[in-house]
Amino acid sequence: MTYDPPQTVDLMHLGKPKAMSAHLFDDVIVDPGAESTIERVVEALDGRTPRAILLTHIHFDHAGGTGALVRRFPDVEVWVHERGARHMIDPTRLVASARKVFGDYFDMLWGEVIPIPERNIRVLHGGEEEGPWEVAYTPGHAQHHVCYLHRPTRTAFTGDVTGIRIDGGPALPPTPPPDIDPPLWHASLETVAAWEPERLAFMHFGQTTGDVMEQIATMHETLDLYAETARTTDAQGMADFIRGWVLERAGEEGLPTYYAAGPFEGLWAGLDRYWKRVAREAEVAGAEAHDEVVDASGEHRQDQGDESTPAS
């Protein structure tokens, strides 16, 4: 059986081209995007009924419009990782938390987040295989992130794991809170590389075919660079650094599109949260090690006393 390449649908989020994309592949939608842009997906379906919606993760830019699609196509199956499934069934807490961040802009950015009936949900753990599809658990950007490999075409649908990359420009990691974990992200990049894909399809933006492994290698380097930069700066300093980094590699023409895909001011908080967690864990580990030393020395003194008692 032969397959056409996946179709990239420019979602034109906030009227900006090449900021967000969904992908249609045979009878499957991968990451349909937000409810505010869902009509772009419906138009691209051109009367077809999808069999399944495959979510790489549940962030609103990737998954927020899923409930609206299920309302239109009540028999469609939704694939989502186990850590995100309950939030798709009942998005109340997720939306309430996001409204604290986005405030009055939430509705403009993402639209309505509609609950998905549990009967439509297929819960993933990673490692599943069904027909031509293979699923891998790929945390680092989000704890509920998976990637999908379509084996016959060697196409990997990578969500945000392989980064933001536009028009063959540089690949950079989107790093919003709360789940950013660079070591896990590096491991997820290795998982994707081990598939030896011939094509990457991702949200921000489109597809890569000619230099897949170069994009993955660049992501390893950029993730480390951004993580180290975040240790010594703040949100504005990080934004200024990224702006200069992108400007040098994508030029004045590419800068606005990269910014629309992932506003630079938002890329510091996730890494800052990660480094604070690392510091807390180191502090706890140090305290536990100190307690062990104290306990061991106390036991040693007691042992000496026990040994000396018979001779006294």
C-alpha positions, 0 to 999 in steps of 0.5 A: 500500500502506498501513502501520500505525505501527511497534509499540513494545515496552517491554522493561522492562529491569530491570523499569523501564518506558520505559527501553528499547524495540524496534520491530516494523514489518511483518516487520522488527525494529529494535534488538531489545534485550538478550538479557536482555529478548528474551522481550518481543520474542518475545511481541510477535511473536505467532507471526510469523517476522521477515524481517530484524533491522535494527540501528542499532548494536551496543551491547548495549542495542540489539543484544545479543539479536540472536544469541538471535533468530537461534537461534530464527529461523535464516533471519532476515537481520541488517543491521549497519554494516561496523564492527560486523559482525565483532563480531556474528559473533564478540563475544568481544572486545566482551564481554571489554571490556564485562565489565571495565566492568560486572563481575558486573553484565554478565549481569544487565544484558545476558544472553548475547551469542550469535554470529551466523552470517556467512551471516545478516549483511548488511553495510551501508556507508550509502547502501543502498536496498532496497524501502521502506528507506533506510540512512544512516551516522550516526556521532557516538554510535558509529562503527558507527551507521546510521539507517533511513528507511521511505520510505512512512511517512516513519518514521526509526529513529534508534537513539541519534542523536536522543537519549533522550526520554521521554513528550514530555520533553527530548531529551538525548544518551547519551554513553558511551565510546569513540566520542563525537564531537559534530561528527560527531553534529551532521552525523548529526542533519542527515542525519536532518533532511534526510529530513524524517521525519514520525515518529522511532522510537528505543530510549529511548523510543518514538516522536515524531510531532508535533514531530520537527524540534523534537526534532532542534533540541533535540538540537543544543542539548543536545549542545553544552551537555553537551559544554561542561559535560563540559570543566569537570567530572567524572563526579559533577559531570556527573551532578549537572548532568544531574539538575538539567537533567532535573528542571527539564524533566521534573519529579520524576516523569520523573527516574527514567525518564530515569535508567533510560534512561541513568544520568547518571554514565555520560554524562561519560566519552565526552565527556571522552574526546572532549576529550582526543582534541581536546587531543592532536590540537591538540598534535600539530598545534602540534608539526607546525606548529613543525617546519614553521617550523623547516624553512622557516627552515633552508631560507631560510638555506641559500638565502641561503648559496647565493646569496652564494657566487658573490659572495664 
